Amino acid sequence: MSENSTATDRRSETSQSLQPHPRQDSKANAASGASAAGARAISSQLIAFYFRAPVKAFFRTRVDYLAFARAINPRVQANESWSWRMSSAGLLTHAVRTYGWSFIPNQVLPPLVANVGIGAILYTSYLQTLGRLHKPSAESAKRVYPPPPPKTTFVAGCAAGAIQSVVAAPLDALSVRFRPTDMLDGRYKSMWQYGYVKMKEIGMRGVLAGWTLPFTKDALGYGLFFSTFEYVKAQSYYAFITRYYGSLNPWNLPEDDLNGVIRPHYAIEPFFLLLAGMAASVAQQLVQHPISLVQDIHYRSLAAYDKKSKSQVSIAEHLRLYSSAYQQTFQQGRARANQLGGWGSWLYKGFLWNTIKQVPSTSAGLIIFELVRRRYGIDADVVRIQKDGYDIVLR
């Protein structure tokens, strides 16, 4: 592309023109986090119905809020072929007809609120941490340029995942110990009562039992999750439009762009946003899928741990129980790996299908997260990327 004297006079001396702004109130970050978490929950419901599968099988929520509804449904217990009565709406309809409308606030609302709350904490923590590590991101502008480097977003994602894991530790402990038969036998009248009584029973030692695995899974998984999302959404997008529009000859540009200013097609950025959500979901599954398999085995030993920990034992004895549980997990994992031909074959068994099931709702949640972040962002000057005498303008 040849030099254009008119464009040279008009373009700015710098390649970008963002000006510093005051820090956006933290409520904007909280709104973005809550909206993204809600979108993930709603989209998982809609797409679960589309694929004719329960929500938990389609999108691994932190707490299964349909566990009890599924346990009391005769069609689910009989393993009948799928019908609309076995969808999320069908399960809730049967539960309400059986137990009345009080089933929703007593059995469904507590885990549902927990899922949305944990998601909001994750996204809000990420925005706050990223703002601390990357100054332009702290300004809460609608478009951050230059974008944060992958190392920064990875650290922010790891921190957000770690914070979420700390907050969700009691919920994880309650979830893995939940038995629908306890509700059916009348031991607990609601999820509220179950959470209160079970927490008193297991205490903090029970909450922290096996916590190393979910902590590692959340920290590393969300580090890859957010770093991949930000890299594809920003760096890859900017690199594409710079290379694509910089390679065009003047006679191939629209007449409006011959004045030295190029405005990329409006559909390019949404495409990269969708691609970023898909890539982030795959990257996260690379870490979370194998750790989840190990975690499922490890949690089965918690019943024995809870039984022994009820007695007054020393701290050394608790540490011995911890160590014994992990050794038992390793032995069981090695046995399964040997049956399937190695650790890799076992740890990534079912990886492709589980990833395909999770991509749509995760991508939708990230897109809503990004749109809401821009909705509450501060209006800034346009970003100008210079290339071969032209200014590529991004708003």
C-alpha positions in Angstrom: 0.0 0.0 0.0 1.5 3.3 -1.0 2.0 6.3 1.2 -0.9 8.8 1.2 0.1 12.4 2.0 -3.4 13.4 3.1 -3.6 10.5 5.5 -0.1 11.3 6.8 -1.3 14.8 7.7 -4.4 13.6 9.4 -3.2 10.7 11.4 -2.0 11.1 15.0 1.6 10.9 16.0 1.0 7.8 18.2 -0.5 4.5 17.2 -3.2 4.8 19.8 -5.1 7.6 21.5 -6.5 6.3 24.8 -6.5 8.9 27.5 -6.4 8.0 31.2 -9.7 8.0 33.1 -10.7 7.8 36.7 -11.1 4.3 38.1 -14.5 2.8 37.4 -16.5 2.1 40.5 -16.2 -1.5 41.7 -19.9 -2.0 41.3 -19.4 -2.1 37.5 -17.1 -5.1 37.9 -19.6 -6.8 40.2 -22.4 -6.2 37.6 -20.3 -7.7 34.9 -19.5 -10.7 37.0 -23.1 -11.3 38.1 -24.4 -10.9 34.5 -21.9 -13.4 33.1 -22.6 -15.9 35.9 -26.4 -15.6 35.3 -25.9 -16.0 31.5 -23.9 -19.2 32.0 -26.6 -20.7 34.2 -29.5 -19.7 31.9 -27.7 -20.7 28.7 -26.8 -24.1 30.2 -30.5 -24.7 30.8 -31.5 -23.8 27.3 -28.8 -25.7 25.5 -29.3 -28.7 27.8 -32.9 -28.9 26.6 -31.6 -28.7 23.0 -29.3 -31.6 23.5 -31.8 -33.6 25.5 -29.5 -34.0 28.4 -29.6 -33.0 32.1 -27.9 -29.8 33.0 -25.2 -31.5 35.0 -24.3 -33.7 32.1 -24.2 -30.8 29.7 -22.5 -28.1 31.8 -20.7 -29.0 35.0 -22.2 -26.5 37.5 -20.5 -26.2 40.9 -23.6 -27.5 42.8 -26.2 -29.7 41.2 -29.4 -28.0 42.0 -31.5 -30.7 40.3 -30.0 -33.6 42.3 -33.0 -34.1 44.5 -35.5 -33.5 41.7 -33.8 -36.1 39.7 -33.8 -38.6 42.6 -37.5 -38.4 43.1 -38.4 -38.7 39.4 -39.6 -42.2 38.6 -38.7 -41.9 34.9 -35.1 -41.0 35.8 -34.8 -43.8 38.3 -36.2 -46.3 35.7 -33.6 -45.2 33.1 -36.3 -44.5 30.5 -35.5 -43.0 27.2 -35.3 -39.3 27.1 -38.5 -37.2 26.8 -39.4 -33.6 27.7 -40.5 -34.9 31.2 -36.9 -35.7 31.9 -35.7 -32.2 30.9 -34.9 -29.6 33.6 -38.4 -28.1 33.3 -40.0 -31.6 33.4 -38.0 -32.5 36.5 -39.1 -29.4 38.3 -42.7 -29.8 37.2 -42.9 -33.3 38.6 -41.2 -32.1 41.9 -43.6 -29.2 42.3 -46.6 -31.5 41.7 -45.3 -33.9 44.3 -44.1 -31.6 47.1 -45.8 -28.3 46.2 -44.4 -24.9 45.3 -42.3 -24.9 48.5 -39.9 -27.3 46.7 -38.5 -24.4 44.7 -37.3 -22.2 47.6 -36.4 -25.1 49.9 -34.6 -27.5 47.4 -33.7 -25.6 44.2 -33.1 -22.0 45.2 -30.1 -22.6 47.7 -27.8 -24.4 45.2 -29.0 -22.2 42.3 -28.0 -19.0 44.2 -24.7 -20.7 45.2 -23.9 -21.3 41.5 -24.6 -17.7 40.5 -22.8 -16.3 43.5 -19.7 -18.3 42.9 -19.7 -17.3 39.2 -20.1 -13.6 40.1 -17.1 -13.9 42.6 -15.0 -15.4 39.9 -15.6 -12.8 37.2 -15.4 -9.9 39.7 -12.2 -11.1 41.2 -10.7 -11.5 37.7 -11.6 -7.9 36.8 -10.2 -6.5 40.1 -7.0 -8.5 39.9 -6.4 -7.6 36.2 -6.8 -4.0 37.0 -4.1 -4.2 39.7 -1.7 -5.9 37.3 -2.5 -3.9 34.1 -3.0 -0.2 34.4 -5.1 0.3 31.2 -7.5 -2.4 32.4 -7.9 -0.5 35.7 -9.5 2.4 33.8 -12.5 0.3 32.9 -12.5 1.6 29.3 -14.8 0.0 26.8 -11.7 -0.9 24.7 -8.4 -1.6 26.4 -5.4 -0.8 24.2 -2.7 -2.0 24.3 -4.3 -5.2 25.7 -2.9 -7.0 28.7 -0.2 -9.6 27.8 -1.0 -13.3 28.2 1.2 -13.6 31.3 -0.8 -10.9 33.1 -4.2 -12.4 32.2 -3.0 -15.9 33.2 -1.9 -14.6 36.7 -5.2 -12.7 37.1 -7.1 -15.8 36.1 -5.2 -18.0 38.5 -5.9 -15.6 41.3 -9.6 -15.4 40.5 -9.8 -19.2 40.3 -8.0 -19.5 43.7 -10.4 -17.0 45.3 -13.4 -18.9 43.9 -12.0 -22.2 45.2 -11.6 -20.7 48.7 -15.2 -19.4 48.7 -16.6 -22.5 47.2 -14.8 -25.0 49.5 -17.8 -25.4 51.9 -20.2 -25.8 49.0 -18.0 -28.5 47.4 -17.8 -30.3 50.7 -21.6 -30.2 51.0 -22.1 -31.2 47.4 -19.9 -34.4 47.5 -21.5 -35.5 50.7 -25.1 -35.0 49.6 -27.2 -38.1 49.5 -30.8 -37.8 48.1 -31.9 -40.6 50.5 -31.3 -38.3 53.4 -34.0 -36.0 52.1 -36.3 -38.9 51.2 -35.9 -40.4 54.7 -36.9 -37.1 56.3 -33.5 -36.5 57.9 -33.4 -33.0 56.3 -36.4 -30.9 55.4 -34.6 -28.5 53.0 -31.3 -27.7 51.5 -30.9 -24.9 54.0 -31.2 -27.3 56.9 -28.9 -29.8 55.2 -26.2 -27.2 54.8 -26.4 -26.0 58.3 -26.4 -29.5 60.0 -23.8 -31.0 57.7 -21.4 -28.1 58.2 -21.7 -28.5 62.0 -21.0 -32.2 61.5 -17.9 -32.1 59.3 -16.4 -28.8 60.5 -13.5 -27.0 58.9 -11.4 -30.2 58.8 -14.1 -31.8 56.6 -14.3 -28.8 54.4 -10.6 -28.8 53.7 -10.4 -32.6 53.2 -9.3 -33.1 49.6 -9.3 -29.3 48.9 -5.9 -29.4 47.2 -7.4 -31.0 44.0 -10.2 -28.4 43.4 -7.9 -25.6 44.3 -5.4 -26.7 41.7 -8.1 -27.3 39.2 -9.7 -23.9 39.6 -6.4 -21.9 39.7 -4.8 -23.5 36.7 -8.0 -24.0 34.8 -9.2 -20.4 35.0 -5.6 -19.1 34.4 -5.8 -20.8 31.0 -9.4 -19.9 30.6 -9.0 -16.1 30.9 -5.6 -15.9 29.2 -6.8 -17.8 26.2 -10.0 -15.7 26.0 -8.2 -12.4 26.2 -5.5 -13.4 23.8 -7.8 -14.5 21.0 -10.3 -11.6 21.7 -7.6 -8.9 21.7 -4.2 -9.8 20.4 -5.4 -12.1 17.7 -8.1 -9.7 16.6 -5.7 -6.7 16.4 -3.1 -8.8 14.6 -5.7 -10.0 12.0 -7.1 -6.6 11.1 -3.6 -5.0 11.0 -2.4 -7.7 8.6 -5.5 -7.9 6.5 -6.2 -4.2 6.0 -2.6 -3.4 5.8 -2.2 -5.8 2.8 -5.0 -4.2 0.7 -4.2 -2.0 -2.2 -5.8 1.5 -2.3 -8.1 0.5 -5.2 -9.4 -2.5 -3.2 -10.6 -0.2 -0.3 -14.1 1.3 -0.1 -14.3 4.9 -1.2 -14.9 6.1 2.3 -11.6 4.6 3.4 -9.5 6.4 0.8 -9.1 9.4 3.0 -6.6 7.6 5.1 -8.9 6.1 7.7 -10.0 2.4 7.7 -12.8 1.1 9.8 -12.9 -2.7 10.0 -16.0 -4.6 9.1 -18.4 -4.7 12.1 -18.8 -8.5 12.0 -15.1 -9.3 12.4 -14.8 -8.5 16.1 -17.9 -10.5 17.2 -16.5 -13.5 15.3 -13.3 -13.3 17.3 -15.2 -12.9 20.5 -17.1 -16.1 19.8 -13.9 -17.8 18.7 -12.2 -16.6 22.0 -15.0 -18.2 24.1 -14.7 -21.5 22.3 -10.9 -21.6 22.6 -11.1 -20.6 26.3 -13.4 -23.5 27.0 -11.1 -26.0 25.3 -8.1 -24.7 27.1 -9.8 -24.9 30.5 -10.9 -28.5 29.9 -7.3 -29.5 29.2 -6.7 -29.0 32.9 -10.0 -29.5 34.5 -11.1 -32.7 32.8 -8.2 -35.0 34.1 -8.2 -33.4 37.5 -12.0 -34.0 37.8 -11.5 -37.7 37.2 -8.9 -37.9 40.0 -11.2 -35.8 42.2 -14.2 -38.1 41.7 -12.1 -41.0 43.0 -10.7 -39.0 45.9 -14.0 -37.8 47.1 -15.3 -41.4 47.6 -12.9 -41.8 50.5 -14.4 -38.9 52.3 -17.1 -41.0 54.0 -14.4 -43.1 55.7 -12.5 -39.9 56.6 -15.6 -38.3 58.1 -16.3 -41.4 60.2 -12.8 -41.5 61.7 -12.6 -37.7 62.2 -15.6 -37.7 64.4 -13.5 -39.2 67.2 -11.1 -37.0 69.0 -7.8 -37.5 67.2 -4.7 -35.5 67.1 -3.5 -33.2 64.3 -0.9 -35.8 63.4 -3.6 -38.4 63.0 -5.6 -36.2 60.7 -2.5 -35.6 58.6 -2.0 -39.4 58.4 -5.6 -39.8 57.3 -5.0 -37.1 54.6 -1.9 -38.8 53.4 -3.6 -42.2 53.4 -6.5 -40.9 51.3 -4.2 -39.5 48.6 -2.2 -42.7 48.5 -5.4 -44.7 48.0 -6.5 -42.3 45.3 -3.2 -42.7 43.5 -3.4 -46.5 43.7 -7.0 -46.6 42.3 -6.1 -44.1 39.6 -3.1 -46.2 38.6 -5.3 -49.4 38.4 -7.7 -47.6 36.1 -4.9 -46.2 34.0 -3.4 -49.7 33.5 -6.7 -51.0 32.4 -7.0 -48.3 29.7 -3.4 -48.4 28.5 -1.8 -45.6 30.4 -2.4 -42.4 32.4 -3.1 -40.3 29.3 -5.8 -42.7 28.0 -7.6 -42.7 31.3 -7.2 -39.0 32.2 -8.5 -37.8 28.8 -11.2 -40.4 28.3 -14.3 -38.7 27.2 -12.5 -35.3 26.8 -13.8 -34.5 23.4 -17.5 -35.1 24.1 -17.4 -33.3 27.5 -15.6 -30.3 25.9 -18.2 -30.1 23.0 -21.0 -30.1 25.6 -19.4 -27.3 27.6 -18.4 -25.0 24.8 -21.8 -23.3 23.9 -22.8 -22.2 27.4 -19.2 -21.2 28.3 -18.9 -19.1 25.1 -22.3 -17.5 25.8 -21.3 -16.6 29.3 -18.0 -15.0 28.2 -19.8 -13.0 25.4 -22.3 -11.6 27.9 -19.4 -10.9 30.3 -17.6 -8.9 27.6 -20.7 -7.1 26.4 -21.7 -6.1 30.0 -18.1 -5.0 30.7 -18.2 -2.7 27.8 -21.7 -1.5 28.7 -20.4 -0.3 32.0 -17.1 0.9 30.6 -16.0 4.4 30.2 -16.2 6.0 26.8 -12.7 6.6 25.5 -11.1 8.0 22.4 -10.9 5.8 19.4 -8.0 3.4 19.0 -5.8 4.1 16.0 -3.5 1.4 14.6 -1.1 2.8 11.9 -0.3 0.6 9.0 1.3 1.7 5.7 0.1 5.3 5.8 -3.4 4.4 7.0 -5.1 4.7 10.4 -7.2 1.6 11.3 -9.8 3.0 13.6 -11.4 0.9 16.4 -14.2 2.3 18.5 
